[in-house]
Amino acid sequence: MRNVGLFFLLFPTTILSFFTNDREVIRLGIFVLRILGVVQFADAIGMTLWFALSGAGNTRYPAIAEMIIAWGFFLPACYITVVRMGVGIECP
């Protein structure tokens, strides 16, 4: 996982050029792909902890925690910022 994140951080233009030739899409996508590269590191830690607890026999707590985080935080946050506030991709 962390290697994918590092690849996203270092070579976003190369990755995006496989999917499109549109310069504006690539310009906007570079910023987003770099954010995803950073998120990959946090996600790798979360997955490691998830599987460590599951392997130790504790499957209920990780499942409930993941459900609360996904449905109680991420989904409403995405809805509010994108649909209600109209925030899209804003690059520096």
C-alpha positions as CSV (number, residue, x, y, z in Angstrom):
1,M,0.0,0.0,0.0
2,R,2.6,2.5,0.9
3,N,4.4,1.9,-2.4
4,V,1.3,2.8,-4.2
5,G,1.0,6.0,-2.2
6,L,4.6,6.9,-2.9
7,F,4.0,6.2,-6.6
8,F,0.9,8.6,-6.5
9,L,3.0,11.3,-4.8
10,L,6.0,11.1,-7.2
11,F,4.5,10.3,-10.6
12,P,0.9,11.7,-10.8
13,T,1.4,13.1,-14.3
14,T,2.5,9.7,-15.6
15,I,-0.4,7.9,-14.1
16,L,-3.0,10.4,-15.3
17,S,-1.6,10.4,-18.8
18,F,-2.6,6.7,-19.1
19,F,-6.2,7.7,-18.8
20,T,-6.5,11.1,-20.5
21,N,-4.7,13.5,-22.8
22,D,-6.7,16.5,-21.6
23,R,-4.2,19.0,-20.0
24,E,-6.9,20.5,-17.7
25,V,-7.9,17.1,-16.3
26,I,-4.3,16.2,-15.7
27,R,-3.7,19.6,-14.0
28,L,-6.6,19.1,-11.6
29,G,-5.9,15.4,-11.2
30,I,-2.3,15.9,-10.0
31,F,-3.4,17.6,-6.8
32,V,-6.1,15.0,-6.1
33,L,-3.7,12.1,-6.8
34,R,-1.2,13.5,-4.4
35,I,-3.8,13.8,-1.7
36,L,-4.7,10.1,-2.3
37,G,-1.0,9.3,-2.0
38,V,-0.9,10.7,1.5
39,V,-4.2,9.0,2.4
40,Q,-2.7,5.7,1.3
41,F,-0.3,5.8,4.3
42,A,-3.0,6.4,6.8
43,D,-5.2,3.7,5.2
44,A,-2.3,1.2,5.4
45,I,-2.0,1.8,9.1
46,G,-5.8,1.5,9.6
47,M,-5.8,-1.8,7.6
48,T,-2.9,-3.2,9.6
49,L,-4.7,-2.4,12.9
50,W,-8.0,-3.8,11.5
51,F,-6.4,-7.1,10.6
52,A,-4.4,-7.3,13.8
53,L,-7.6,-7.0,15.9
54,S,-9.4,-9.4,13.6
55,G,-6.6,-11.9,13.8
56,A,-6.7,-11.7,17.6
57,G,-10.4,-12.6,17.5
58,N,-11.9,-9.2,18.0
59,T,-14.0,-8.7,14.9
60,R,-17.0,-6.8,16.3
61,Y,-15.2,-3.6,17.5
62,P,-13.3,-3.0,14.1
63,A,-16.5,-3.6,12.2
64,I,-18.6,-1.2,14.3
65,A,-15.8,1.4,14.3
66,E,-15.5,1.3,10.5
67,M,-19.2,1.5,10.1
68,I,-19.5,4.5,12.4
69,I,-16.6,6.3,10.7
70,A,-17.8,5.6,7.1
71,W,-21.5,6.2,7.6
72,G,-21.4,8.7,10.4
73,F,-18.5,10.9,9.3
74,F,-17.2,10.4,5.7
75,L,-20.5,10.1,3.9
76,P,-22.2,13.1,5.6
77,A,-19.0,15.2,5.2
78,C,-18.9,14.4,1.5
79,Y,-22.5,15.2,1.0
80,I,-22.3,18.5,2.8
81,T,-19.2,19.7,1.1
82,V,-20.0,18.6,-2.4
83,V,-23.8,18.7,-2.7
84,R,-24.8,21.4,-0.2
85,M,-21.7,23.7,-0.3
86,G,-20.8,23.1,-4.0
87,V,-17.2,22.6,-3.3
88,G,-15.4,20.8,-6.1
89,I,-11.7,20.3,-7.0
90,E,-9.8,23.5,-6.1
91,C,-6.2,23.4,-6.9
92,P,-3.6,25.9,-5.7
